[in-house]
Amino acid sequence: MTSATIRGGPAGLLPATARGNAAAALCVALGTLAIGGCGSFSSKAEPSAGKPAVEKAGKLEIDANPEGQLAYTTNKATATPGRVTITMKNMSGVPHNIAIQQGSSGATQGPTPVLGASKFVTGGSASVTVSLKPGTYTFFCQAPGHRAAGMWGTLTVK
Ligand SMILES: [Cu+2]
């Protein structure tokens, strides 16, 4: 792994940067024709930032990107301590779920326990109920590669 990482690291990063620059240049060139179409070229390693999801009466809704991007519609959620049912609507054709992990290790899973997970769904909704104490949690999709691609966010309980 280490030798592959050393050889592949810089070589693997350069094309991604080049693609990003090309995409950005294309966005500038087509700016007047494709307004709003360029946001999706932002880094895939970061979760999408939308309006934070807020728990109400024990229910929290965190939806999957409806166009099939590997992201939820927000990367932030808040809840009060206690039982919370998290529902994910996924209207895309890409199967996703939503899982809740203690702590925050970003785009990688890390060692902290996964407290619960919904079933995978496409074209509908799935939910998971967990009991949460005050603290920081991560919500993420368990489909291989999705969290690494940015399908995760931070749930703050207080
Ligand atoms: Cu997913």
Backbone and ligand atoms as CSV (ligand in chain L), in Angstrom:
chain,resi,resn,atom,element,x,y,z
A,1,MET,N,N,0.830,-1.206,0.000
A,1,MET,CA,C,0.000,0.000,0.000
A,1,MET,C,C,0.856,1.244,0.000
A,2,THR,N,N,1.982,1.197,0.796
A,2,THR,CA,C,2.739,2.443,0.931
A,2,THR,C,C,3.412,2.826,-0.380
A,3,SER,N,N,4.022,1.839,-1.076
A,3,SER,CA,C,4.698,2.205,-2.312
A,3,SER,C,C,3.682,2.658,-3.356
A,4,ALA,N,N,2.528,2.005,-3.386
A,4,ALA,CA,C,1.490,2.419,-4.340
A,4,ALA,C,C,1.012,3.833,-4.018
A,5,THR,N,N,0.916,4.114,-2.710
A,5,THR,CA,C,0.456,5.450,-2.308
A,5,THR,C,C,1.465,6.503,-2.733
A,6,ILE,N,N,2.772,6.159,-2.554
A,6,ILE,CA,C,3.805,7.144,-2.900
A,6,ILE,C,C,3.807,7.396,-4.411
A,7,ARG,N,N,3.711,6.293,-5.176
A,7,ARG,CA,C,3.719,6.483,-6.631
A,7,ARG,C,C,2.421,7.117,-7.117
A,8,GLY,N,N,1.317,6.643,-6.563
A,8,GLY,CA,C,0.032,7.072,-7.103
A,8,GLY,C,C,-0.450,8.393,-6.541
A,9,GLY,N,N,0.062,8.789,-5.372
A,9,GLY,CA,C,-0.438,10.006,-4.741
A,9,GLY,C,C,-0.339,11.239,-5.619
A,10,PRO,N,N,0.883,11.692,-5.886
A,10,PRO,CA,C,0.996,12.924,-6.687
A,10,PRO,C,C,0.411,12.755,-8.090
A,11,ALA,N,N,0.659,11.597,-8.698
A,11,ALA,CA,C,0.134,11.381,-10.056
A,11,ALA,C,C,-1.390,11.359,-10.033
A,12,GLY,N,N,-1.945,10.809,-8.954
A,12,GLY,CA,C,-3.399,10.741,-8.871
A,12,GLY,C,C,-4.033,12.092,-8.590
A,13,LEU,N,N,-3.294,12.944,-7.913
A,13,LEU,CA,C,-3.873,14.250,-7.571
A,13,LEU,C,C,-3.878,15.204,-8.758
A,14,LEU,N,N,-2.841,15.115,-9.571
A,14,LEU,CA,C,-2.714,16.105,-10.648
A,14,LEU,C,C,-3.867,16.080,-11.644
A,15,PRO,N,N,-4.261,14.892,-12.119
A,15,PRO,CA,C,-5.387,14.912,-13.073
A,15,PRO,C,C,-6.661,15.487,-12.456
A,16,ALA,N,N,-6.903,15.197,-11.159
A,16,ALA,CA,C,-8.102,15.728,-10.507
A,16,ALA,C,C,-8.060,17.248,-10.494
A,17,THR,N,N,-6.864,17.781,-10.192
A,17,THR,CA,C,-6.725,19.238,-10.188
A,17,THR,C,C,-6.937,19.786,-11.587
A,18,ALA,N,N,-6.363,19.091,-12.562
A,18,ALA,CA,C,-6.512,19.545,-13.937
A,18,ALA,C,C,-7.974,19.526,-14.355
A,19,ARG,N,N,-8.659,18.426,-13.943
A,19,ARG,CA,C,-10.092,18.362,-14.274
A,19,ARG,C,C,-10.855,19.505,-13.625
A,20,GLY,N,N,-10.502,19.775,-12.356
A,20,GLY,CA,C,-11.187,20.861,-11.653
A,20,GLY,C,C,-10.964,22.196,-12.336
A,21,ASN,N,N,-9.710,22.437,-12.769
A,21,ASN,CA,C,-9.420,23.697,-13.444
A,21,ASN,C,C,-10.152,23.776,-14.771
A,22,ALA,N,N,-10.173,22.660,-15.481
A,22,ALA,CA,C,-10.868,22.640,-16.768
A,22,ALA,C,C,-12.351,22.905,-16.558
A,23,ALA,N,N,-12.899,22.281,-15.523
A,23,ALA,CA,C,-14.321,22.475,-15.242
A,23,ALA,C,C,-14.592,23.928,-14.885
A,24,ALA,N,N,-13.701,24.507,-14.082
A,24,ALA,CA,C,-13.884,25.902,-13.687
A,24,ALA,C,C,-13.794,26.813,-14.903
A,25,ALA,N,N,-12.833,26.524,-15.788
A,25,ALA,CA,C,-12.681,27.334,-16.993
A,25,ALA,C,C,-13.925,27.206,-17.871
A,26,LEU,N,N,-14.441,25.996,-17.960
A,26,LEU,CA,C,-15.646,25.773,-18.756
A,26,LEU,C,C,-16.804,26.560,-18.169
A,27,CYS,N,N,-16.872,26.578,-16.833
A,27,CYS,CA,C,-17.938,27.321,-16.164
A,27,CYS,C,C,-17.853,28.793,-16.512
A,28,VAL,N,N,-16.619,29.320,-16.530
A,28,VAL,CA,C,-16.451,30.740,-16.856
A,28,VAL,C,C,-16.881,30.968,-18.294
A,29,ALA,N,N,-16.430,30.076,-19.184
A,29,ALA,CA,C,-16.732,30.237,-20.605
A,29,ALA,C,C,-18.233,30.173,-20.862
A,30,LEU,N,N,-18.918,29.278,-20.155
A,30,LEU,CA,C,-20.343,29.086,-20.387
A,30,LEU,C,C,-21.203,29.826,-19.381
A,31,GLY,N,N,-20.552,30.701,-18.623
A,31,GLY,CA,C,-21.239,31.339,-17.499
A,31,GLY,C,C,-22.602,31.892,-17.832
A,32,THR,N,N,-22.719,32.555,-18.946
A,32,THR,CA,C,-24.006,33.179,-19.260
A,32,THR,C,C,-25.026,32.151,-19.723
A,33,LEU,N,N,-24.554,31.002,-20.174
A,33,LEU,CA,C,-25.474,29.984,-20.680
A,33,LEU,C,C,-25.862,28.975,-19.616
A,34,ALA,N,N,-24.986,28.772,-18.641
A,34,ALA,CA,C,-25.187,27.677,-17.694
A,34,ALA,C,C,-25.169,28.178,-16.256
A,35,ILE,N,N,-25.872,29.230,-16.018
A,35,ILE,CA,C,-25.923,29.767,-14.653
A,35,ILE,C,C,-26.477,28.705,-13.708
A,36,GLY,N,N,-25.774,28.513,-12.630
A,36,GLY,CA,C,-26.253,27.552,-11.635
A,36,GLY,C,C,-25.784,26.140,-11.893
A,37,GLY,N,N,-25.165,25.906,-13.012
A,37,GLY,CA,C,-24.766,24.550,-13.320
A,37,GLY,C,C,-23.361,24.198,-12.878
A,38,CYS,N,N,-22.672,25.142,-12.281
A,38,CYS,CA,C,-21.266,24.925,-12.009
A,38,CYS,C,C,-20.961,24.557,-10.558
A,39,GLY,N,N,-21.942,24.641,-9.706
A,39,GLY,CA,C,-21.701,24.349,-8.291
A,39,GLY,C,C,-21.286,22.917,-8.066
A,40,SER,N,N,-21.720,22.025,-8.923
A,40,SER,CA,C,-21.447,20.613,-8.706
A,40,SER,C,C,-19.994,20.258,-8.981
A,41,PHE,N,N,-19.202,21.195,-9.488
A,41,PHE,CA,C,-17.797,20.909,-9.730
A,41,PHE,C,C,-16.941,21.102,-8.485
A,42,SER,N,N,-17.545,21.498,-7.383
A,42,SER,CA,C,-16.765,21.665,-6.160
A,42,SER,C,C,-16.256,20.303,-5.683
A,43,SER,N,N,-15.299,20.328,-4.784
A,43,SER,CA,C,-14.627,19.106,-4.346
A,43,SER,C,C,-15.586,18.019,-3.913
A,44,LYS,N,N,-15.413,16.818,-4.438
A,44,LYS,CA,C,-16.294,15.708,-4.098
A,44,LYS,C,C,-15.989,15.141,-2.712
A,45,ALA,N,N,-14.866,15.521,-2.140
A,45,ALA,CA,C,-14.510,14.992,-0.828
A,45,ALA,C,C,-15.272,15.692,0.288
A,46,GLU,N,N,-15.839,16.836,-0.010
A,46,GLU,CA,C,-16.565,17.589,1.009
A,46,GLU,C,C,-18.068,17.367,0.835
A,47,PRO,N,N,-18.779,17.209,1.947
A,47,PRO,CA,C,-20.225,17.039,1.834
A,47,PRO,C,C,-20.891,18.327,1.370
A,48,SER,N,N,-22.058,18.172,0.788
A,48,SER,CA,C,-22.756,19.347,0.282
A,48,SER,C,C,-23.291,20.176,1.438
A,49,ALA,N,N,-23.257,21.463,1.282
A,49,ALA,CA,C,-23.736,22.362,2.321
A,49,ALA,C,C,-25.083,22.917,1.921
A,50,GLY,N,N,-26.102,22.510,2.601
A,50,GLY,CA,C,-27.431,23.076,2.397
A,50,GLY,C,C,-27.906,23.638,3.722
A,51,LYS,N,N,-29.167,23.958,3.756
A,51,LYS,CA,C,-29.749,24.448,5.009
A,51,LYS,C,C,-29.678,23.333,6.051
A,52,PRO,N,N,-29.181,23.619,7.262
A,52,PRO,CA,C,-29.081,22.561,8.267
A,52,PRO,C,C,-30.438,21.934,8.569
A,53,ALA,N,N,-30.419,20.630,8.831
A,53,ALA,CA,C,-31.635,19.926,9.226
A,53,ALA,C,C,-31.800,20.072,10.733
A,54,VAL,N,N,-33.013,20.333,11.150
A,54,VAL,CA,C,-33.289,20.567,12.574
A,54,VAL,C,C,-34.358,19.587,13.046
A,55,GLU,N,N,-34.057,18.903,14.126
A,55,GLU,CA,C,-35.006,17.950,14.708
A,55,GLU,C,C,-36.191,18.701,15.315
A,56,LYS,N,N,-37.386,18.155,15.051
A,56,LYS,CA,C,-38.599,18.708,15.655
A,56,LYS,C,C,-39.407,17.550,16.204
A,57,ALA,N,N,-39.730,17.608,17.484
A,57,ALA,CA,C,-40.571,16.585,18.126
A,57,ALA,C,C,-40.044,15.172,17.866
A,58,GLY,N,N,-38.731,15.007,17.944
A,58,GLY,CA,C,-38.138,13.684,17.799
A,58,GLY,C,C,-37.979,13.208,16.369
A,59,LYS,N,N,-38.230,14.081,15.412
A,59,LYS,CA,C,-38.088,13.688,14.010
A,59,LYS,C,C,-37.082,14.604,13.312
A,60,LEU,N,N,-36.237,13.954,12.512
A,60,LEU,CA,C,-35.203,14.685,11.790
A,60,LEU,C,C,-35.187,14.150,10.367
A,61,GLU,N,N,-35.273,15.049,9.402
A,61,GLU,CA,C,-35.256,14.603,8.003
A,61,GLU,C,C,-33.987,15.080,7.318
A,62,ILE,N,N,-33.239,14.109,6.801
A,62,ILE,CA,C,-32.008,14.406,6.064
A,62,ILE,C,C,-32.107,13.659,4.748
A,63,ASP,N,N,-32.367,14.386,3.667
A,63,ASP,CA,C,-32.639,13.735,2.392
A,63,ASP,C,C,-31.380,13.541,1.559
A,64,ALA,N,N,-31.434,12.552,0.702
A,64,ALA,CA,C,-30.345,12.339,-0.247
A,64,ALA,C,C,-30.512,13.297,-1.428
A,65,ASN,N,N,-29.408,13.641,-2.034
A,65,ASN,CA,C,-29.450,14.500,-3.219
A,65,ASN,C,C,-30.371,13.880,-4.272
A,66,PRO,N,N,-31.392,14.598,-4.708
A,66,PRO,CA,C,-32.378,14.001,-5.616
A,66,PRO,C,C,-31.834,13.713,-7.014
A,67,GLU,N,N,-30.712,14.339,-7.375
A,67,GLU,CA,C,-30.141,14.098,-8.715
A,67,GLU,C,C,-29.169,12.927,-8.730
A,68,GLY,N,N,-29.008,12.261,-7.604
A,68,GLY,CA,C,-28.140,11.096,-7.591
A,68,GLY,C,C,-26.695,11.390,-7.268
A,69,GLN,N,N,-26.386,12.634,-6.898
A,69,GLN,CA,C,-25.026,12.904,-6.417
A,69,GLN,C,C,-24.809,12.172,-5.096
A,70,LEU,N,N,-23.554,11.870,-4.788
A,70,LEU,CA,C,-23.231,11.154,-3.561
A,70,LEU,C,C,-23.150,12.157,-2.415
A,71,ALA,N,N,-24.321,12.620,-2.012
A,71,ALA,CA,C,-24.398,13.649,-0.978
A,71,ALA,C,C,-25.815,13.685,-0.423
A,72,TYR,N,N,-25.919,14.164,0.794
A,72,TYR,CA,C,-27.229,14.529,1.321
A,72,TYR,C,C,-27.486,15.992,0.959
A,73,THR,N,N,-28.686,16.439,1.187
A,73,THR,CA,C,-29.000,17.819,0.830
A,73,THR,C,C,-28.445,18.811,1.844
A,74,THR,N,N,-27.896,18.314,2.943
A,74,THR,CA,C,-27.214,19.176,3.900
A,74,THR,C,C,-26.071,18.397,4.540
A,75,ASN,N,N,-25.111,19.106,5.107
A,75,ASN,CA,C,-24.034,18.430,5.831
A,75,ASN,C,C,-24.067,18.771,7.321
A,76,LYS,N,N,-25.175,19.370,7.757
A,76,LYS,CA,C,-25.296,19.731,9.176
A,76,LYS,C,C,-26.702,19.447,9.666
A,77,ALA,N,N,-26.764,18.916,10.896
A,77,ALA,CA,C,-28.059,18.678,11.517
A,77,ALA,C,C,-27.921,18.903,13.011
A,78,THR,N,N,-29.032,19.277,13.632
A,78,THR,CA,C,-29.032,19.458,15.082
A,78,THR,C,C,-30.238,18.736,15.663
A,79,ALA,N,N,-30.070,18.292,16.904
A,79,ALA,CA,C,-31.157,17.609,17.595
A,79,ALA,C,C,-31.001,17.819,19.087
A,80,THR,N,N,-32.090,17.603,19.792
A,80,THR,CA,C,-32.048,17.633,21.250
A,80,THR,C,C,-31.849,16.203,21.744
A,81,PRO,N,N,-31.310,16.018,22.943
A,81,PRO,CA,C,-31.042,14.662,23.439
A,81,PRO,C,C,-32.320,13.828,23.549
A,82,GLY,N,N,-32.146,12.519,23.383
A,82,GLY,CA,C,-33.276,11.595,23.482
A,82,GLY,C,C,-33.444,10.793,22.208
A,83,ARG,N,N,-34.620,10.177,22.093
A,83,ARG,CA,C,-34.872,9.360,20.909
A,83,ARG,C,C,-35.179,10.254,19.712
A,84,VAL,N,N,-34.529,9.959,18.612
A,84,VAL,CA,C,-34.802,10.715,17.390
A,84,VAL,C,C,-34.909,9.737,16.226
A,85,THR,N,N,-35.926,9.954,15.421
A,85,THR,CA,C,-36.106,9.157,14.207
A,85,THR,C,C,-35.639,9.983,13.023
A,86,ILE,N,N,-34.625,9.462,12.375
A,86,ILE,CA,C,-34.035,10.166,11.238
A,86,ILE,C,C,-34.556,9.519,9.963
A,87,THR,N,N,-35.177,10.333,9.149
A,87,THR,CA,C,-35.748,9.834,7.894
A,87,THR,C,C,-34.985,10.427,6.727
A,88,MET,N,N,-34.633,9.560,5.796
A,88,MET,CA,C,-33.958,9.990,4.575
A,88,MET,C,C,-34.854,9.693,3.386
A,89,LYS,N,N,-35.206,10.727,2.660
A,89,LYS,CA,C,-35.919,10.543,1.400
A,89,LYS,C,C,-34.884,10.499,0.287
A,90,ASN,N,N,-34.959,9.486,-0.540
A,90,ASN,CA,C,-34.020,9.355,-1.661
A,90,ASN,C,C,-34.814,9.153,-2.932
A,91,MET,N,N,-34.994,10.211,-3.700
A,91,MET,CA,C,-35.772,10.113,-4.924
A,91,MET,C,C,-34.889,9.829,-6.136
A,92,SER,N,N,-33.590,9.684,-5.916
A,92,SER,CA,C,-32.694,9.369,-7.033
A,92,SER,C,C,-32.734,7.865,-7.319
A,93,GLY,N,N,-32.095,7.464,-8.380
A,93,GLY,CA,C,-32.005,6.054,-8.717
A,93,GLY,C,C,-30.810,5.353,-8.097
A,94,VAL,N,N,-30.064,6.068,-7.268
A,94,VAL,CA,C,-28.876,5.504,-6.630
A,94,VAL,C,C,-29.252,5.068,-5.211
A,95,PRO,N,N,-29.097,3.776,-4.897
A,95,PRO,CA,C,-29.457,3.339,-3.548
A,95,PRO,C,C,-28.564,3.973,-2.478
A,96,HIS,N,N,-29.204,4.502,-1.439
A,96,HIS,CA,C,-28.488,5.084,-0.309
A,96,HIS,C,C,-29.141,4.620,0.985
A,97,ASN,N,N,-28.404,4.765,2.090
A,97,ASN,CA,C,-29.033,4.665,3.403
A,97,ASN,C,C,-28.499,5.811,4.248
A,98,ILE,N,N,-28.904,5.797,5.517
A,98,ILE,CA,C,-28.341,6.786,6.447
A,98,ILE,C,C,-28.030,6.067,7.747
A,99,ALA,N,N,-26.809,6.250,8.195
A,99,ALA,CA,C,-26.336,5.628,9.423
A,99,ALA,C,C,-25.835,6.725,10.349
A,100,ILE,N,N,-25.876,6.420,11.658
A,100,ILE,CA,C,-25.451,7.396,12.661
A,100,ILE,C,C,-24.278,6.823,13.423
A,101,GLN,N,N,-23.199,7.570,13.442
A,101,GLN,CA,C,-21.983,7.144,14.124
A,101,GLN,C,C,-21.628,8.145,15.206
A,102,GLN,N,N,-21.144,7.612,16.312
A,102,GLN,CA,C,-20.667,8.470,17.388
A,102,GLN,C,C,-19.425,9.226,16.942
A,103,GLY,N,N,-19.321,10.480,17.342
A,103,GLY,CA,C,-18.117,11.248,17.061
A,103,GLY,C,C,-18.067,11.749,15.627
A,104,SER,N,N,-16.923,12.272,15.273
A,104,SER,CA,C,-16.776,12.827,13.936
A,104,SER,C,C,-15.391,12.513,13.408
A,105,SER,N,N,-15.342,11.677,12.392
A,105,SER,CA,C,-14.065,11.377,11.752
A,105,SER,C,C,-14.113,11.738,10.276
A,106,GLY,N,N,-15.014,12.615,9.914
A,106,GLY,CA,C,-15.040,13.159,8.562
A,106,GLY,C,C,-15.393,12.143,7.506
A,107,ALA,N,N,-14.657,12.194,6.412
A,107,ALA,CA,C,-14.973,11.370,5.258
A,107,ALA,C,C,-14.550,9.914,5.427
A,108,THR,N,N,-13.763,9.621,6.471
A,108,THR,CA,C,-13.394,8.235,6.742
A,108,THR,C,C,-14.171,7.734,7.958
A,109,GLN,N,N,-14.395,6.442,8.033
A,109,GLN,CA,C,-15.296,5.950,9.077
A,109,GLN,C,C,-14.699,6.020,10.475
A,110,GLY,N,N,-13.432,5.658,10.640
A,110,GLY,CA,C,-12.849,5.697,11.973
A,110,GLY,C,C,-13.403,4.608,12.869
A,111,PRO,N,N,-12.943,4.584,14.142
A,111,PRO,CA,C,-13.237,3.463,15.030
A,111,PRO,C,C,-14.488,3.614,15.894
A,112,THR,N,N,-15.104,4.768,15.932
A,112,THR,CA,C,-16.222,4.952,16.870
A,112,THR,C,C,-17.442,4.161,16.412
A,113,PRO,N,N,-18.297,3.760,17.375
A,113,PRO,CA,C,-19.390,2.847,17.023
A,113,PRO,C,C,-20.477,3.484,16.153
A,114,VAL,N,N,-21.035,2.655,15.284
A,114,VAL,CA,C,-22.216,3.037,14.509
A,114,VAL,C,C,-23.438,2.647,15.340
A,115,LEU,N,N,-24.277,3.616,15.633
A,115,LEU,CA,C,-25.377,3.420,16.580
A,115,LEU,C,C,-26.636,2.882,15.935
A,116,GLY,N,N,-26.746,3.064,14.633
A,116,GLY,CA,C,-27.935,2.585,13.941
A,116,GLY,C,C,-27.842,2.938,12.482
A,117,ALA,N,N,-28.631,2.244,11.668
A,117,ALA,CA,C,-28.601,2.496,10.236
A,117,ALA,C,C,-29.949,2.142,9.636
A,118,SER,N,N,-30.368,2.927,8.677
A,118,SER,CA,C,-31.607,2.626,7.958
A,118,SER,C,C,-31.329,1.546,6.924
A,119,LYS,N,N,-32.381,1.029,6.328
A,119,LYS,CA,C,-32.192,0.161,5.168
A,119,LYS,C,C,-31.847,1.033,3.961
A,120,PHE,N,N,-31.367,0.395,2.913
A,120,PHE,CA,C,-31.083,1.104,1.671
A,120,PHE,C,C,-32.386,1.298,0.905
A,121,VAL,N,N,-32.489,2.437,0.245
A,121,VAL,CA,C,-33.728,2.745,-0.458
A,121,VAL,C,C,-33.411,3.559,-1.705
A,122,THR,N,N,-34.235,3.388,-2.712
A,122,THR,CA,C,-34.193,4.255,-3.890
A,122,THR,C,C,-35.634,4.534,-4.288
A,123,GLY,N,N,-35.921,5.798,-4.617
A,123,GLY,CA,C,-37.288,6.169,-4.956
A,123,GLY,C,C,-38.244,6.098,-3.785
A,124,GLY,N,N,-37.771,6.414,-2.592
A,124,GLY,CA,C,-38.631,6.376,-1.415
A,124,GLY,C,C,-37.877,6.838,-0.187
A,125,SER,N,N,-38.407,6.481,0.977
A,125,SER,CA,C,-37.814,6.929,2.232
A,125,SER,C,C,-37.438,5.746,3.108
A,126,ALA,N,N,-36.437,5.955,3.942
A,126,ALA,CA,C,-36.033,4.964,4.937
A,126,ALA,C,C,-35.704,5.727,6.205
A,127,SER,N,N,-35.847,5.070,7.350
A,127,SER,CA,C,-35.562,5.782,8.592
A,127,SER,C,C,-34.869,4.882,9.601
A,128,VAL,N,N,-34.261,5.526,10.580
A,128,VAL,CA,C,-33.579,4.833,11.665
A,128,VAL,C,C,-33.851,5.625,12.935
A,129,THR,N,N,-34.089,4.911,14.026
A,129,THR,CA,C,-34.324,5.573,15.310
A,129,THR,C,C,-33.160,5.273,16.246
A,130,VAL,N,N,-32.615,6.312,16.831
A,130,VAL,CA,C,-31.491,6.161,17.757
A,130,VAL,C,C,-31.751,7.018,18.997
A,131,SER,N,N,-31.134,6.623,20.103
A,131,SER,CA,C,-31.176,7.432,21.324
A,131,SER,C,C,-29.848,8.155,21.454
A,132,LEU,N,N,-29.903,9.461,21.538
A,132,LEU,CA,C,-28.685,10.260,21.474
A,132,LEU,C,C,-28.505,11.099,22.729
A,133,LYS,N,N,-27.291,11.064,23.224
A,133,LYS,CA,C,-26.897,11.949,24.315
A,133,LYS,C,C,-26.265,13.197,23.697
A,134,PRO,N,N,-26.120,14.251,24.514
A,134,PRO,CA,C,-25.443,15.433,23.970
A,134,PRO,C,C,-24.056,15.069,23.427
A,135,GLY,N,N,-23.727,15.623,22.305
A,135,GLY,CA,C,-22.423,15.334,21.714
A,135,GLY,C,C,-22.451,15.513,20.207
A,136,THR,N,N,-21.381,15.042,19.595
A,136,THR,CA,C,-21.223,15.162,18.152
A,136,THR,C,C,-21.311,13.788,17.512
A,137,TYR,N,N,-22.069,13.701,16.446
A,137,TYR,CA,C,-22.271,12.456,15.716
A,137,TYR,C,C,-22.073,12.729,14.231
A,138,THR,N,N,-21.918,11.643,13.490
A,138,THR,CA,C,-21.806,11.766,12.042
A,138,THR,C,C,-22.917,10.958,11.402
A,139,PHE,N,N,-23.638,11.568,10.471
A,139,PHE,CA,C,-24.566,10.791,9.651
A,139,PHE,C,C,-23.897,10.529,8.307
A,140,PHE,N,N,-24.079,9.313,7.805
A,140,PHE,CA,C,-23.381,8.975,6.565
A,140,PHE,C,C,-24.065,7.816,5.854
A,141,CYS,N,N,-23.734,7.666,4.579
A,141,CYS,CA,C,-24.261,6.573,3.764
A,141,CYS,C,C,-23.263,5.425,3.780
A,142,GLN,N,N,-23.796,4.205,3.954
A,142,GLN,CA,C,-22.933,3.021,4.051
A,142,GLN,C,C,-22.675,2.339,2.711
A,143,ALA,N,N,-23.186,2.853,1.624
A,143,ALA,CA,C,-22.840,2.279,0.322
A,143,ALA,C,C,-21.346,2.476,0.092
A,144,PRO,N,N,-20.664,1.433,-0.412
A,144,PRO,CA,C,-19.208,1.539,-0.561
A,144,PRO,C,C,-18.800,2.791,-1.349
A,145,GLY,N,N,-17.908,3.572,-0.767
A,145,GLY,CA,C,-17.367,4.747,-1.434
A,145,GLY,C,C,-18.176,6.014,-1.262
A,146,HIS,N,N,-19.399,5.909,-0.797
A,146,HIS,CA,C,-20.235,7.111,-0.760
A,146,HIS,C,C,-19.779,8.117,0.301
A,147,ARG,N,N,-19.408,7.590,1.483
A,147,ARG,CA,C,-18.934,8.528,2.509
A,147,ARG,C,C,-17.649,9.224,2.049
A,148,ALA,N,N,-16.740,8.452,1.485
A,148,ALA,CA,C,-15.479,9.030,1.004
A,148,ALA,C,C,-15.725,10.080,-0.067
A,149,ALA,N,N,-16.817,9.913,-0.817
A,149,ALA,CA,C,-17.133,10.861,-1.885
A,149,ALA,C,C,-17.848,12.093,-1.355
A,150,GLY,N,N,-18.195,12.090,-0.077
A,150,GLY,CA,C,-18.810,13.283,0.498
A,150,GLY,C,C,-20.213,13.073,1.052
A,151,MET,N,N,-20.673,11.820,1.087
A,151,MET,CA,C,-22.045,11.581,1.570
A,151,MET,C,C,-22.036,11.398,3.084
A,152,TRP,N,N,-21.806,12.487,3.784
A,152,TRP,CA,C,-21.780,12.475,5.251
A,152,TRP,C,C,-21.986,13.903,5.747
A,153,GLY,N,N,-22.284,13.987,7.039
A,153,GLY,CA,C,-22.438,15.300,7.654
A,153,GLY,C,C,-22.368,15.161,9.156
A,154,THR,N,N,-22.414,16.277,9.838
A,154,THR,CA,C,-22.272,16.311,11.283
A,154,THR,C,C,-23.611,16.581,11.947
A,155,LEU,N,N,-23.935,15.724,12.913
A,155,LEU,CA,C,-25.143,15.892,13.724
A,155,LEU,C,C,-24.720,16.334,15.123
A,156,THR,N,N,-25.165,17.486,15.520
A,156,THR,CA,C,-24.843,18.006,16.846
A,156,THR,C,C,-26.061,17.856,17.742
A,157,VAL,N,N,-25.879,17.200,18.886
A,157,VAL,CA,C,-26.971,16.990,19.842
A,157,VAL,C,C,-26.671,17.822,21.079
A,158,LYS,N,N,-27.608,18.700,21.417
A,158,LYS,CA,C,-27.422,19.522,22.629
A,158,LYS,C,C,-28.747,20.040,23.124
L,1,CU,CU,CU,-25.114,6.604,-0.690
